[in-house]
Amino acid sequence: MPPHPSPNQTADPPSGASTRQTDRAKLHVDIVTCSPARNFADLAISDALGMFRPAKQQKLALIDIADDDKCCVSIARDDDLVVGYAAFHPPTAVESWGGDRSGEIIELGAVEVDPSYRGQHLAQRLLEASFAGGRFDHTIVIATMYVWHYDLKQTGLSSLDYRRMLERLYQSVGMEPFRTSDPEIRSDPANQLMARIGPNCPSDVRQEFDRLRSQQLAAFGV
């Protein structure tokens, strides 16, 4: 999965997209929280969900994630069509956060919504549903925001305005900015690290989070 979550995939759907061009006011989209892979493996996926990779490949990646007990894939579905998703998974080994020794630091890897379903606040609904019920209350959920994943062309936003938009979205579920000297985060002022420390997060998990942040800071003499 890519390291940066996007609240809305705003590029025009490719030719032949399965996006439904009906009256948006009549659409009823269901949010399915932490869906097992078997529950959406037979669903179609909107061709417009291609921000990170072609939609069919993205669906396969989501199935792989959903089959892992440490992960969570929440989907937005319009009947038999997946029109959005939020994916949570442990940090990968190639990331500095992959050195987590607690096993309780989870990454919000991606949020993507079919742009023709705008106006229904699906990105926020996906996140709120994913965090509901105390699912992540004993963990720390991180999100790494990188300007090279921002959809600036279609939104018309500046990179800093796009970052602020993401910050508002993530703050709606209790995430907040954290200081880091991760070289990729520091490479552009529009990049950001955000995290939600669960209200029941054990002290050893918080210590591990701080250890990893301190390693990053110390590496740059900050």
N, C-alpha and C positions, 0 to 999 in steps of 0.2 A: 504494500500500500504506500502511497505517497506520503511525505512527511507533513504536508500542509492541508488542512481542511478548508473547503470553500463553501460558503453558505448558500450560494446559488450558482449553478452553471449557466452562464448567461449567453454563451455563444449560440448563434443560430443553429437549429437542428440540421443535421446533414440531410441530403436528399434521401427520401425513402424512410425517414424517421417514423417510428411508431407512435410518436407523440400525438395525442388526441386533440384535434382542433375544434372541440365543441365549446359551447358557451361555458366559460369558467365558473359562472355563478351556479351552474347546475351540477358541477362536479362534486362528488363525495369521495374524499380521499381518506383511507384508513391508515392509521399508524400502528404498525406491528412491532412491539418492543422486543429486542434481543431474540429475533426469530431464529429458530433452528434452521439449518440449511435445507432440510427436507420440506419446510413450509413455503419456501420460495424458489426451490430449484426448478419447478415446472412453470413458473410464471415467466412471462415475457419481460424484457427490460427496455425502457425507452432508449431509442438510439441517441437521444439528446444527452444521455448521461455518458459523455465521452471526454470529460475534462482531462482525465489522467491517462486513459487508454481506451481503445474501442469498447463500446458498451458490452458486447458479448464477452470480451476478455475481463472486463470489470466485474461482470456477474460471476464468472468463475473464481475470481479473486475473493469476492464476497462470500461465496460458498465455502472456500477454504478457510476463511476467517471464522465464519459462523460455526464450523465444525470443531473449533477449539474452545474448550470450556473456559479458558481465561479471557475469551474475546466476547464481543457483543456487536451484532449487526441489527440495527433497527431500520425498518423499511417503511416507505410511504407507498401505498398501493391504491390504484384506481382500478377496481375490479381485478382483472388478471394481469395488470401491467404495473411493474415497479417504476415509480416516477421520482423516487428520491431515496436516500439512505444516509445513515450515520454509522461509521465503523470505528470500533474501539478495539485496541489490541496492545499487547506488551511491546515496548520499544524494540526495534530490531538491533541485532548485534553490531551493525555498522555505525549506529548512533552512540554518542557518549552516554545517553540514558540507557543504552543496552547493558551497561555495567551495573544495573540495579541488582542488589543482592537480596532485597526484600521480596521481590516477586509481586509487589503490590503497587507499583507505578505503572499506570495504564496510559497509553497515548490515544487521543482522539485523532485518528489517522486521516479521516476524510468525512466531509459532509458535502453532498451534491444533490441538487434538485433540478428537475427538468424545468427550463426557463418558462415554458408555456403554462406552468402551474403557479406562476408568481401571484402574489396577493393573498395567498392562503397561509402565509407564515410557516411553511412546511419545515424549513430549516430549524426554526425555534421549536416547533412542535416535536420534531424528531429528537432534539436535544433534551427538551423537558421530559419527554416520555422515557428516554434512556436513563436519565438521572432519577426518575421517580421511584418510590418504594425503597429507597436506601441502598440501591444496587451498588453504588460506588462510595458509600459513606465510610467504608473502612480502607479506602485507597486514596491515592493522589492521581488525578487525571491531568495530563499535560497536553498542551497543543502548541506546536511550533508553526509560526506564521511566516511565510517567505514570499517576498514580493514577486518572485518569478512564477508563483502559482496564482497571482491575482489576475482577475479577468478585467483589466483596465480598459481594453478596447471597447468591449460591449457595454460596460457600465458607464463609461465616460468619467469615472472618478480618478483623482490623483492617487498615487500609491499611499500617501499618508491618509487620505480620506477613506480608502479601502480598508486600511488597517483599523481605523476608528470604527468603521462599520462592523468589522469582525469582532473588535473588542466589545462593542455593545451587545452583539449576539451572544458571545461567550459569557459576558457578565450577567446575562439574564439567567444563567444556570449556576451562578456562583463562582465563576472563574475570575482570576485577577492577574494582572501583569506581574512578572518576576524578573528581577535583574539577572543577567547571565553574561558570560564572556565567551559563549559558544561562538566560534569564528564565523559560522554561517549566519547566525542571528545578528552579529555585529557588523556584517558586511553591508547592511543597508539600514538606514533609520526607519524604514517602513516595516522591517521585520520585527517580530515580537515573540516572546515566550509567555504563555499564560498557563495557569494551573488552578485546579480546584482541590483544596485539601479537605477531605471528607471530615464531617463533624466527629466521627468516631475513629478517625485515623490513629492507629497506634503510634506511640512515640518513636519506636524504632523505624517505622516507615518514614516519618517526618525527618528523622536523623539521616536516613539514607538519601532522601531528597536533598537535604542541605549539604550532605557530603558531596554529592555529584555536582551541585551548584558551586560548592567551594572549590572543587577540583578545577572546574572551568574557570572560575575567577582567579585562582592561584596561578593557573597556567599562563595567565596574561599579566600577572603582577598587580591585579586590581584589589 
